[in-house]
Amino acid sequence: LGFHASSARQHSVFLTALGRFDEAWPHLQRAQQIDPFSYLQKVACAKFHYLSRRYEEAIELFSEPLRFGPLPLEVQLYLALIHLQLEQFDDARRLAQLVLRNAGAQLPLRGWVAEILARCGDDAAARSDEFKLLASAASLSRYRQALLSIALSDFEAALFSLSSACADKEAELPWLAVDPRFDPIRLNPQFGEIVNKVRSGMSSPTR
C-alpha cells in the first residue's frame, strides 16, 4: 500500500503482538523518523521497548531531553513498569504518583497506577482506591483487573478475570502472550488455554 508513518507504526504494533520484535523495530524506526512528535508514536515506542524487554534502551531513550514534546501519561506508566523490571522501585513509584495526580477519573490509568503501586509493595495504596477497581461492577476491563490481581499476588482472581475477558473478547487480549506482567502465571495450564483461544481468534478470517 506504499509507505506512511501510521501504517508503518501499526504494522510494527502488529508484529510486536506476535512477539516478532526484531521485525517490528525497523518499521517503528521508520515511523519515528517521520512522525517523532506524534502522541501515538511515543506510546508505541515505549510499549515496544517494554514488551520486547529492552529496558536499558528505553531508559536511555526517554532520559534524553524532551526534543519532541512532553511524554504522554501512558509513556510515563510504561517507564514505571520498566523501572520495576530493573528493581528501581522509587523511580517507578514516583512516576505512578505523578500520573495519578493527572489521571482524574480515567479508570484505565487509575487501575494501571494501582497495579504499579502494588508491584512496589504498596498493597494498601493499591486497594484503597475509591473507584473499587476490583469490584465485579467496576467499569474497568477484566484484562486490567487481571493485571491488578497479579500485582496483588491473587493469581486465582487473575485467571478468573482473564477467562471473563476472553469470553467478552476484550480488545487488549492479543498482548497476553508477550506482556511480562503475566509471567507469574504464564506456565499455568489455564493461562495457556486462554492464550491459545486468543491466537486462534486472531488467525480466523471471520474475526
C-alpha positions as CSV (number, residue, x, y, z in Angstrom):
1,L,0.0,0.0,0.0
2,G,3.0,2.3,0.0
3,F,4.8,3.8,3.0
4,H,3.1,6.1,5.6
5,A,4.2,6.7,9.1
6,S,0.9,5.5,10.6
7,S,0.8,2.3,8.6
8,A,4.5,1.6,9.5
9,R,3.6,2.1,13.2
10,Q,0.5,-0.1,13.0
11,H,2.5,-2.9,11.2
12,S,5.1,-2.6,13.9
13,V,2.5,-2.9,16.7
14,F,1.0,-6.0,14.9
15,L,4.4,-7.7,14.7
16,T,5.1,-6.8,18.4
17,A,1.8,-8.5,19.5
18,L,3.1,-11.6,17.7
19,G,6.4,-11.5,19.5
20,R,8.3,-10.8,16.3
21,F,10.3,-7.9,17.9
22,D,13.3,-7.9,15.5
23,E,11.0,-7.5,12.6
24,A,8.8,-4.9,14.3
25,W,11.6,-2.5,15.3
26,P,12.7,-1.3,11.8
27,H,9.1,-0.3,11.0
28,L,8.8,1.6,14.2
29,Q,12.1,3.4,13.5
30,R,10.9,4.5,10.1
31,A,7.8,5.9,11.6
32,Q,9.9,7.7,14.2
33,Q,12.0,9.4,11.6
34,I,8.8,10.9,10.0
35,D,6.5,11.4,13.0
36,P,8.6,11.9,16.2
37,F,6.1,14.4,17.7
38,S,3.1,12.1,17.5
39,Y,1.4,11.0,20.7
40,L,0.7,7.6,19.2
41,Q,4.4,7.2,18.1
42,K,5.7,7.9,21.6
43,V,3.3,5.4,23.2
44,A,4.1,2.8,20.6
45,C,7.8,3.3,21.1
46,A,7.5,2.9,24.9
47,K,5.2,-0.1,24.6
48,F,7.6,-1.8,22.2
49,H,10.6,-1.4,24.5
50,Y,8.7,-2.7,27.5
51,L,7.2,-5.7,25.7
52,S,10.4,-6.6,23.9
53,R,12.2,-6.3,27.3
54,R,14.7,-3.8,26.0
55,Y,14.6,-2.0,29.3
56,E,18.0,-0.3,29.3
57,E,17.5,1.0,25.8
58,A,14.2,2.5,26.9
59,I,15.7,4.3,29.9
60,E,18.4,5.7,27.7
61,L,16.0,6.8,25.0
62,F,13.4,8.5,27.3
63,S,16.0,10.1,29.5
64,E,17.2,12.4,26.7
65,P,16.0,16.0,26.7
66,L,12.4,16.3,25.5
67,R,13.1,17.3,22.0
68,F,9.7,16.0,20.7
69,G,7.4,17.4,23.4
70,P,6.2,16.2,26.7
71,L,5.7,12.5,27.4
72,P,2.1,11.2,27.4
73,L,0.8,9.6,30.7
74,E,0.9,6.2,29.1
75,V,4.6,6.6,28.3
76,Q,5.3,7.5,31.9
77,L,3.4,4.4,33.0
78,Y,5.4,2.1,30.7
79,L,8.6,3.7,32.0
80,A,7.4,3.0,35.6
81,L,6.9,-0.7,34.6
82,I,10.4,-0.7,33.1
83,H,11.8,0.7,36.3
84,L,10.0,-2.1,38.2
85,Q,11.7,-4.7,36.0
86,L,15.0,-3.1,36.8
87,E,14.1,-3.1,40.5
88,Q,14.2,0.7,40.6
89,F,11.1,0.9,42.8
90,D,11.5,4.5,43.9
91,D,11.5,5.7,40.3
92,A,8.5,3.6,39.5
93,R,6.6,4.9,42.5
94,R,7.4,8.5,41.6
95,L,6.1,8.1,38.1
96,A,3.0,6.4,39.2
97,Q,2.1,9.1,41.7
98,L,2.8,11.8,39.1
99,V,0.4,10.1,36.7
100,L,-2.2,9.7,39.5
101,R,-2.3,13.5,40.0
102,N,-3.1,14.0,36.4
103,A,-5.3,11.0,35.6
104,G,-8.5,12.3,37.0
105,A,-11.3,9.8,36.8
106,Q,-9.8,7.8,34.0
107,L,-10.2,4.2,35.3
108,P,-7.7,2.5,33.0
109,L,-5.0,4.9,34.1
110,R,-6.0,4.6,37.8
111,G,-6.0,0.8,37.5
112,W,-2.6,1.0,36.0
113,V,-1.3,3.2,38.8
114,A,-2.8,0.9,41.4
115,E,-1.0,-2.0,39.7
116,I,2.4,-0.3,39.8
117,L,1.9,0.7,43.5
118,A,1.1,-2.9,44.3
119,R,4.2,-4.1,42.5
120,C,6.2,-1.6,44.5
121,G,4.9,-3.3,47.7
122,D,2.2,-0.7,48.5
123,D,-0.7,-3.1,48.6
124,A,-2.7,-0.8,50.9
125,A,-2.4,2.1,48.5
126,A,-3.4,-0.1,45.6
127,R,-6.5,-1.4,47.4
128,S,-7.7,2.0,48.8
129,D,-9.0,3.5,45.6
130,E,-12.4,5.0,45.9
131,F,-13.3,3.6,42.5
132,K,-13.2,0.0,43.8
133,L,-11.2,-1.2,40.8
134,L,-11.5,-4.9,41.6
135,A,-15.3,-4.9,42.1
136,S,-17.3,-7.0,39.7
137,A,-19.3,-3.9,38.8
138,A,-16.3,-1.7,38.2
139,S,-16.1,0.0,34.8
140,L,-12.6,-1.4,34.3
141,S,-11.8,-4.1,31.8
142,R,-11.4,-7.6,33.1
143,Y,-8.0,-7.7,31.4
144,R,-6.8,-4.8,33.6
145,Q,-8.4,-6.3,36.7
146,A,-6.3,-9.4,36.0
147,L,-3.1,-7.3,35.9
148,L,-4.0,-5.7,39.2
149,S,-4.8,-9.1,40.7
150,I,-1.4,-10.4,39.6
151,A,0.3,-7.4,41.2
152,L,-1.5,-8.3,44.4
153,S,-0.4,-11.9,44.1
154,D,-4.0,-13.1,43.7
155,F,-3.4,-15.4,40.7
156,E,-6.7,-17.3,41.0
157,A,-8.6,-14.0,40.7
158,A,-6.4,-13.0,37.8
159,L,-7.2,-16.2,35.9
160,F,-11.0,-15.7,36.6
161,S,-10.8,-12.2,35.2
162,L,-8.9,-13.3,32.1
163,S,-11.5,-16.0,31.4
164,S,-14.2,-13.4,31.6
165,A,-12.1,-11.1,29.3
166,C,-11.8,-13.9,26.8
167,A,-15.5,-14.6,26.9
168,D,-16.1,-10.9,26.2
169,K,-13.4,-10.8,23.5
170,E,-11.8,-7.7,25.1
171,A,-9.5,-5.7,22.8
172,E,-6.3,-6.0,24.9
173,L,-6.2,-9.8,24.9
174,P,-3.7,-10.1,22.0
175,W,-1.0,-8.7,24.3
176,L,-1.3,-11.7,26.7
177,A,1.4,-13.7,25.0
178,V,4.1,-11.0,25.2
179,D,3.4,-8.9,28.2
180,P,6.0,-9.6,31.0
181,R,3.4,-8.8,33.7
182,F,1.8,-12.2,33.0
183,D,5.0,-14.1,33.7
184,P,3.9,-15.2,37.2
185,I,1.0,-17.2,35.6
186,R,2.5,-17.9,32.2
187,L,3.1,-21.6,33.0
188,N,-0.4,-22.2,34.3
189,P,-2.4,-24.5,32.0
190,Q,-5.5,-22.4,32.2
191,F,-3.5,-19.3,31.1
192,G,-2.1,-21.3,28.2
193,E,-5.6,-22.3,27.1
194,I,-6.7,-18.6,27.1
195,V,-3.7,-17.6,25.1
196,N,-4.4,-20.3,22.5
197,K,-8.0,-19.2,22.3
198,V,-6.9,-15.7,21.6
199,R,-4.4,-16.7,19.0
200,S,-6.9,-19.0,17.2
201,G,-9.3,-16.0,17.1
202,M,-6.6,-13.7,15.7
203,S,-5.9,-16.2,12.9
204,S,-9.5,-16.7,12.0
205,P,-10.5,-14.7,8.9
206,T,-14.1,-14.4,10.3
207,R,-12.9,-12.5,13.4
